[in-house]
Amino acid sequence: MASTHSAPAIDKEALRRKYAAERDKRLRADGSAQYKRLETEFSDLASDPYTPVTPREPLTDHVTFAFIGGGFAGLITGARLKEAGIDDYRIIEKGGDFGGTWYWNRYPGAQCDTASMIYMPLLEETGHMPSEKYAHAPEIRDHCSRIGEHYGLYENALFHTRVTDLSWDAERKCWLIRTDRGDAFTANYVGMGTGPLHVAKLPGLPGIEKFGGKSFHTSRWDYAYTGGTPEGAAMSGLADKRVAIIGTGATAVQCVPHLARDAKELFVFQRTPSSVDERNNVPIDPDWFSKVNEPGWQKKWQENFVANLGVGFPAEDLVDDGWTDLGKRIRAQVIDMPADQRTPANIMAAFEDADNGKMEEIRERAQAIVDDPATGEQLKAWYRQLCKRPCFHDEYLQAFNHPTTHLIHTDGKGVECITEKGVVAGGSEYEVDCIIYASGFEVGTDFVERSGYDVTGRDGVKLSEYWKNGMRSFHGLHIHGFPNMFFVQQNQAAAFIANYPHNLVDHALTVAAVVSYALEDGYTEVEPTAEAQQKWIDFLLTGPGARIGSTECTPGYYNNEGQGYGEQERFALGHPAGAQGYFTHIDAWRKSGSFDGLEFR
Ligand code: NDP
């Protein structure tokens, strides 16, 4: 994607006012409380439609390493531990197989918006060539199985199992893990990698339980009802159905084209339009791949992607897509600035200009693609691009040219209620046979509430108490007072970056290095010192923070529905020098071999 833009002739003040007015329409006093949790209040809808539960006896054995979560975090950590010779590894996963988000999200059209060359982990190790620049979900799910098989991670895995309690046994120096399947086993080490988007939510609409037709959340797609397949085969079950989809986020953008194609009639209920840029997906050419495929290529690609999102001036852009385009546009403006004018304020102004130019193009795209000018206007996103998850698709906007697809634009108000027969918006009732909730996942609630278990560390300290005023960790991975535990995620590390698995790949290297060191030298406990942890947090606090959605943004999960995250937000941080700064720091720390800040006992 070219970045030939200089500052566009846009009335910045007028645009800021328009963005603020659009945001204000959407602000609600109930914030995140407007949603209901699928897993508790609608547990019948939350059950696993993909794999039957296999009965088994509870376990009371012992493993060296237990990992909670069978998505990328658990798989990559397992791979690195197995490579390090630690064979006794057990994944505990609530789904019926590996994959995490890719296990649950099987809606038609599901695809990764980040290039597969950098997003799909362990490609070199497993010898897999992605079939497309942006792989579809079935291929990613298969890749999770491939990793599981390649590294022997299935052998010890517990599926359809939820951890209910995790407690440190100081005498035996191990963790006791209890689950909803009656297990009570121990592990010398534990890892937690439950992901940021694993608890599905529904809009808390009056009457939602009264609907007489079929309804489901996009992460529990009922192919038995719709027909079709996750690979995109026609959903013959919808040929005579009127279907409503509520929500127009990244998930809806991907499945609406399939619903438009197959449903008798489709009603898309929109509260806030997504920004939908072009996708330009292409198959990966094996000849091209064979030239790229030299030792270390994936690490090089991942690092190049991070560099292109950062503030440096990398010589090449290997991925070259909509994510790196914005970074390039900002740099194009900064490069024209005399060195003495590159102040933070001027760089922020350049960022705003680049963003305005980009968003204007995306709005023009909606108008150009959609035949009906009024519908095209309603599909325009009025906010800065990173206020909400940017979307990329080459068939979503086109779906609104389908004669049986109707955009129900609620102008920021959303759906009002559900009746026995359908959906009410703008005072009108739309009678439908099926309602699909593309309403997203819980974000920003505290970790313990979302994960479904508390952790009791050394001296009986509960993680829920310890993190009451915000997360505290060393390098985002180790927590003082919680020995032999690793938190494999993004905060207080590289933080939110467009290639989430890169965080996990890096953390897994650290876990394997630390555990190998402890085992080789006969240590039974490892934990960060209180001083090292505090120093790390103080250092992170010197930076600008990592939360991408400010309260100036239109409401969404990036900014806790416009209300911000309060005191806790201060700690949702990344390295002051960005993701690249973190990876550079941690690489040197790991290579030093002394693991400064960790205490081995
Ligand atoms: P989102 O939270 O992004 O979207 C939820 C949608 O539901 C929003 O459009 C929201 O509107 C709408 N909504 C909620 N309540 C109502 C209501 N009462 N009336 C009308 N609309 C309503 O969830 P998604 O599942 O789309 O995406 C979640 C995340 O998953 C993404 O942000 C992304 O990080 C990830 N994802 C990643 C993909 C990938 O490529 N790797 C693909 C798909 C998803 P409003 O915006 O107004 O709140």
Residues whose N, C-alpha, C, O or C-beta is under 5 A from the ligand:
A	BS01	NDP	Q111 C112 D113 T114 P203 I246 G247 T248 G249 A250 T251 A252 F269 Q270 R271 T272 R389 G414 V415 A438 S439 G440 F441 P555 G556
